[in-house]
Amino acid sequence: MPDEPPDAPPNAHHNTPPGELHVSSLVVHCRREQAPAIAAALAGLDSGIEVHGGVAEGKLVVTLETASQGEIVERLNRIQLLPGVLAATLVFHQVETTDSSPASTGECKPWTFRAEA
């Protein structure tokens, strides 16, 4: 982005917490006759976009893997602007942590309640 300092890390404009992976799924409605070309265009947009099916019906099932919610919105907007796309709808969004803290790896000991006597 032009407003960012030259030493800014990638995606600094999204205020992305470190160690997050955003997994989303979309349904992209398009004209059936244009579906194969749109599926190919989606595959070429960015890494982290995958078409899983629905080409014959013109209802593409797509997953996104991004580092932030902002990237989801940016990619969704880009997809909606592709020629032949009638609509692109977010169906699912999940955030996974990728850090190795005890809370993320399941190594935390469970909290127990102790009643005072």
C-alpha positions in Angstrom: 0.0 0.0 0.0 1.4 3.5 -0.8 0.7 4.9 2.7 2.8 2.3 4.5 6.4 2.9 5.4 8.9 1.0 3.3 9.9 -1.2 6.2 6.3 -2.2 7.0 5.7 -6.0 7.2 3.3 -7.5 4.7 -0.4 -6.9 5.6 0.6 -4.3 8.2 -2.5 -2.3 7.1 -4.7 -5.1 8.4 -3.5 -5.0 12.0 -3.1 -8.8 11.8 -2.4 -10.5 15.0 0.7 -12.7 14.5 0.0 -16.4 14.2 -3.5 -16.3 12.7 -4.8 -18.2 9.7 -8.3 -17.3 8.4 -10.1 -20.1 6.5 -13.2 -19.1 4.6 -15.5 -20.7 2.1 -17.6 -18.9 -0.5 -20.2 -19.8 -3.1 -19.5 -17.9 -6.3 -22.6 -17.8 -8.6 -21.8 -17.3 -12.3 -23.2 -18.0 -15.7 -22.8 -21.7 -16.5 -21.1 -21.0 -19.8 -18.5 -18.8 -18.1 -17.9 -21.0 -15.1 -14.8 -22.9 -16.4 -13.1 -19.6 -17.3 -14.1 -18.0 -13.9 -12.8 -21.1 -12.1 -9.5 -20.7 -13.9 -9.4 -17.0 -13.2 -9.9 -17.7 -9.5 -7.1 -20.2 -9.4 -4.8 -17.6 -10.9 -5.8 -14.7 -8.6 -3.8 -15.4 -5.5 -2.3 -18.3 -3.6 -4.8 -19.5 -0.9 -7.8 -19.6 -3.3 -9.0 -23.1 -4.3 -12.1 -24.1 -6.3 -13.6 -27.4 -5.1 -16.5 -27.9 -7.5 -19.8 -26.6 -8.8 -18.4 -25.6 -12.2 -21.0 -27.5 -14.2 -23.8 -25.8 -12.2 -22.3 -22.3 -12.2 -22.2 -22.3 -8.4 -18.5 -22.6 -7.5 -17.5 -23.8 -4.1 -14.3 -21.8 -3.2 -12.1 -21.8 -0.1 -9.8 -18.9 0.9 -6.8 -19.1 3.3 -5.7 -15.6 4.4 -3.8 -14.0 7.1 -6.5 -11.5 8.1 -10.2 -10.7 7.9 -9.2 -7.7 5.7 -7.7 -10.0 3.1 -11.0 -12.0 3.0 -12.9 -8.8 2.2 -10.3 -7.7 -0.4 -10.4 -11.1 -2.2 -14.2 -11.3 -2.0 -14.5 -7.9 -3.6 -12.0 -8.9 -6.4 -14.0 -12.0 -7.0 -17.3 -10.1 -7.2 -15.8 -7.8 -9.8 -14.7 -10.6 -12.2 -16.7 -10.6 -15.5 -19.4 -13.2 -15.5 -19.7 -13.4 -11.7 -23.3 -12.8 -10.6 -22.6 -13.0 -6.8 -20.0 -14.2 -4.3 -21.2 -15.0 -0.8 -19.2 -15.8 2.3 -20.6 -19.0 3.8 -18.0 -19.9 6.5 -15.2 -18.2 8.4 -12.8 -19.7 11.0 -9.7 -18.4 12.6 -6.9 -20.8 13.5 -3.9 -19.9 15.6 -0.6 -20.9 14.2 1.6 -20.0 17.1 3.3 -22.5 19.4 2.1 -21.1 22.7 0.8 -23.6 25.3 -2.7 -22.3 24.8 -2.5 -23.0 21.1 -0.9 -26.4 21.3 -3.2 -27.8 24.0 -0.4 -28.1 26.5 -2.1 -25.8 29.1 -3.2 -27.4 32.3 -6.9 -27.1 32.9 -8.0 -24.5 35.4 -9.6 -25.9 38.5 -11.8 -24.2 41.1 -10.8 -24.4 44.7 -13.3 -23.4 47.2 -11.9 -21.6 50.2 -12.7 -23.2 53.5 
